[in-house]
Amino acid sequence: MWAKDQRPVELVDLAAFGRPARLVWHKYRWSCPAVACAVGSFTETAGHIAAPRLVMTDRAGRWVTEQVGRFKRSVNEVAIELGCDWHTINDTVIAYGTPLVEDPDRIGEVEALGLDETLFARIGPWRTQHWSTSIVDVRRGQLLDVIPGRSSIGACEWLAGRDQHWLDTIDWAVLDLSGPWRLAFTTMLPDAVQVADPFHLVKLANTRLDEVRRRVQHDTLGHRGHKNDPLYRSRRLLTKASERLDDKGREKLMGLLEAGDPHGEVRMAWHAKEVVRSVYDHHDPDLALEFVTQLGTDLQDTSCPPEIRQLGRTITKWRTQIAAWHQAHVSNGPTEAANNLIKVVKRIAFGFTSFRNYRIRTLLHAGKPNWDLLPTITPTSP
């Protein structure tokens, strides 16, 4: 074996004295004289200098991965600091970040699993919305993975990729009032107890209340709310928790309802919303289930506004999941928090078009990888 030729390769390195720096590596091309050799000639590689097919030194590659992934700096900002282009930094982050997020020890045993969707991107001339699903360990507040779409099929496929022992450790399946998530949990986690998120139930009650207010507003005055209309002026007070209203606020609310709600429909919807909130005042799971079941029946009474009857049907449909919160005391709050972290990464990146880049960047920031492994990992080929 002898040296066939030598060629210099310029690699992006860490900045020195505040200025971009380059490392020039004189690579040897070796030739094998053996006739039976299938390779013939090859170029030398040295992982401690640079990973194959990357134009950045190994030390710089590990540094930019931590800067972009852990400290959520923008790719463009790091590229300007090192004096290279955007793709050089991004390719390096993907190459070094993929082994970190795919580390089998990153996802441990999960007791409570949460699902929620978040917008990935608006793509194409019509700005078509493309969604993603966040899969979160709601006990530890860890983003486990991000998958494309927001259907039960994607969630089922992801869960099918886990081993049975991992699935058996999940006791609670947390979701908002979403049919696809319920189907996915029922199909893949039949032994897990489904828990409806309290925030989304109260939000739904407030939404139905607001629908009643807007309908009555239009029926009585014939137009949408104006700033001096009684019901329009009451919109904030109606959605405010009853115990947070002081005497002045309560008196104002009652006066506005008296002036703008001739048939008492908005007042009835307001009371219904407060009763829904009182579901979480109970501490006994059996009593809570009985209360929720009766509440769903009562809200479907013909004397209630149609929007409240719809709320009653929803509560009846989800009564076991709603009452299960009193056993689990877990919510989708950590899932929403993970979505907020994803949105921070999206804002810093000024949006994504590649789902691969989106997934790796968000998991590096919110997926809690073991950053102590960064000096030891072997980067993947771009």
Buried (B, 14 or more C-beta within 10 A) or exposed (E): EEEBEEEEEEBBBBBEEEEBBEBEBEBEEBBBEEEEEEEEEBEEEEEEBBBEEBBBBBBBBBBBBBBBBBEBBBBBEBBBBBBBBEEBBBBBBBBBBBBBBBBEEBBEEBBBBBBBBBBBBEEEEEEEEBBBBBBBBBBEBBBBBBBBBBBBEBBBBBBEEBEEEBBEEBBBBBBBBBEBBBBBBEBBBEEBBBBBBBEBBBBBBBBBBBBBBBBBBEEBBEEEBEEEBBBBBBBEBBBEEBEEBEEEBEEBBEEBBEEBBEEBBBBBBBBBBBBBBEBBEBEEBEEBBBBBBEBBEBBBEEEBBEBBBBBBEBBBBBBBBBBBBBBBEBBBBBBBBBBEBBEBBBEBBEEBEEBEBBBBBBBBBBBBBEEEEBEEBEBBEB
